[in-house]
Amino acid sequence: SVILPALADTDPKIRAAAIRLAEPLFTTPIQTKATAAVLKLAADAQADVRLQFALTVSAIGTTEAESAIASILSSDGRNARVREAVITGVRGLPSGSVIITW
């Protein structure tokens, strides 16, 4: 797969696109590897990468992903696009699985 190496690319636009393209991998035999690679990007230095992470993270559905959502809100919660991305990302999660405060 070219997607996993793209998650570590030096270009932030490539990393952000790779996060989006990795979503279908969360239900495949390489789920563990894909999830770990995407979760590493939660604290990426580039806002575009963190924004795409926030949009994608609900597909992961793990405690680590939920912690990453909280972390992104803590660091980027003043950005309206990030808040909207987090709300969109957690929309499909069971009620109460993520507590959003900032």
Kinemage of the C-alpha trace (Angstrom):
@kinemage 1
@onewidth
@group {chain A} dominant
@subgroup {mainchain}
@vectorlist {calphas} color= white
{ca ser a 1} P 0.000 0.000 0.000
{ca val a 2} L 1.262 3.476 -0.829
{ca ile a 3} L -0.975 5.022 1.798
{ca leu a 4} L 1.015 4.039 4.882
{ca pro a 5} L 4.311 5.525 3.626
{ca ala a 6} L 2.422 8.676 2.586
{ca leu a 7} L 1.402 9.189 6.226
{ca ala a 8} L 5.068 9.916 6.955
{ca asp a 9} L 5.705 12.100 3.903
{ca thr a 10} L 7.512 15.411 4.412
{ca asp a 11} L 4.746 17.333 2.606
{ca pro a 12} L 1.845 18.138 4.963
{ca lys a 13} L -0.669 18.090 2.093
{ca ile a 14} L 0.378 14.507 1.300
{ca arg a 15} L 0.064 13.511 4.979
{ca ala a 16} L -3.411 15.072 5.230
{ca ala a 17} L -4.557 13.325 2.042
{ca ala a 18} L -3.091 10.041 3.274
{ca ile a 19} L -5.107 10.275 6.483
{ca arg a 20} L -8.293 10.543 4.431
{ca leu a 21} L -7.245 7.709 2.133
{ca ala a 22} L -6.391 5.512 5.135
{ca glu a 23} L -9.994 5.442 6.379
{ca pro a 24} L -10.942 2.249 4.473
{ca leu a 25} L -7.886 0.523 5.954
{ca phe a 26} L -9.468 0.651 9.429
{ca thr a 27} L -11.578 -2.379 8.489
{ca thr a 28} L -8.882 -4.464 6.797
{ca pro a 29} L -6.245 -6.923 8.022
{ca ile a 30} L -3.744 -4.036 8.322
{ca gln a 31} L -6.072 -2.141 10.653
{ca thr a 32} L -3.606 -2.127 13.564
{ca lys a 33} L -0.755 -0.801 11.454
{ca ala a 34} L -2.943 1.840 9.767
{ca thr a 35} L -4.444 2.986 13.059
{ca ala a 36} L -1.031 3.364 14.689
{ca ala a 37} L 0.305 5.345 11.726
{ca val a 38} L -2.681 7.702 11.677
{ca leu a 39} L -2.675 8.223 15.444
{ca lys a 40} L 0.934 9.452 15.216
{ca leu a 41} L -0.356 12.432 13.258
{ca ala a 42} L -2.668 13.751 15.970
{ca ala a 43} L 0.040 16.141 17.154
{ca asp a 44} L 1.419 16.969 13.696
{ca ala a 45} L 3.011 20.415 13.455
{ca gln a 46} L 0.794 21.350 10.489
{ca ala a 47} L -2.772 22.535 11.096
{ca asp a 48} L -4.086 20.975 7.848
{ca val a 49} L -2.904 17.560 8.990
{ca arg a 50} L -4.515 17.941 12.430
{ca leu a 51} L -7.727 19.152 10.789
{ca gln a 52} L -7.953 16.062 8.569
{ca phe a 53} L -7.093 13.898 11.572
{ca ala a 54} L -10.042 15.412 13.453
{ca leu a 55} L -12.345 14.614 10.531
{ca thr a 56} L -11.095 11.035 10.244
{ca val a 57} L -10.526 9.964 13.822
{ca ser a 58} L -14.074 8.755 14.558
{ca ala a 59} L -13.539 5.926 12.083
{ca ile a 60} L -10.828 4.608 14.402
{ca gly a 61} L -13.084 4.370 17.455
{ca thr a 62} L -10.429 3.673 20.103
{ca thr a 63} L -9.634 5.222 23.460
{ca glu a 64} L -6.412 6.564 21.958
{ca ala a 65} L -8.384 8.261 19.189
{ca glu a 66} L -10.745 9.835 21.711
{ca ser a 67} L -7.766 11.143 23.691
{ca ala a 68} L -6.354 12.583 20.485
{ca ile a 69} L -9.634 14.408 19.838
{ca ala a 70} L -9.416 15.994 23.288
{ca ser a 71} L -5.804 16.961 22.656
{ca ile a 72} L -6.635 18.583 19.330
{ca leu a 73} L -9.440 20.563 20.933
{ca ser a 74} L -7.085 21.680 23.649
{ca ser a 75} L -4.463 22.928 21.201
{ca asp a 76} L -6.664 24.066 18.287
{ca gly a 77} L -10.118 24.551 19.809
{ca arg a 78} L -10.211 28.263 19.023
{ca asn a 79} L -10.150 27.459 15.317
{ca ala a 80} L -13.754 27.169 14.089
{ca arg a 81} L -12.776 24.685 11.363
{ca val a 82} L -11.171 22.394 13.932
{ca arg a 83} L -14.223 22.558 16.200
{ca glu a 84} L -16.496 21.729 13.258
{ca ala a 85} L -14.202 18.861 12.238
{ca val a 86} L -14.267 17.398 15.735
{ca ile a 87} L -18.049 17.680 15.930
{ca thr a 88} L -18.346 16.027 12.519
{ca gly a 89} L -15.866 13.325 13.515
{ca val a 90} L -17.562 12.397 16.780
{ca arg a 91} L -21.093 12.579 15.371
{ca gly a 92} L -21.228 8.822 14.739
{ca leu a 93} L -19.806 7.788 18.094
{ca pro a 94} L -22.018 6.464 20.912
{ca ser a 95} L -23.349 9.154 23.211
{ca gly a 96} L -21.019 9.875 26.078
{ca ser a 97} L -17.960 8.244 24.537
{ca val a 98} L -16.267 11.619 24.092
{ca ile a 99} L -16.571 14.538 26.427
{ca ile a 100} L -15.879 17.776 24.616
{ca thr a 101} L -14.686 20.661 26.756
{ca trp a 102} L -12.402 23.535 26.005
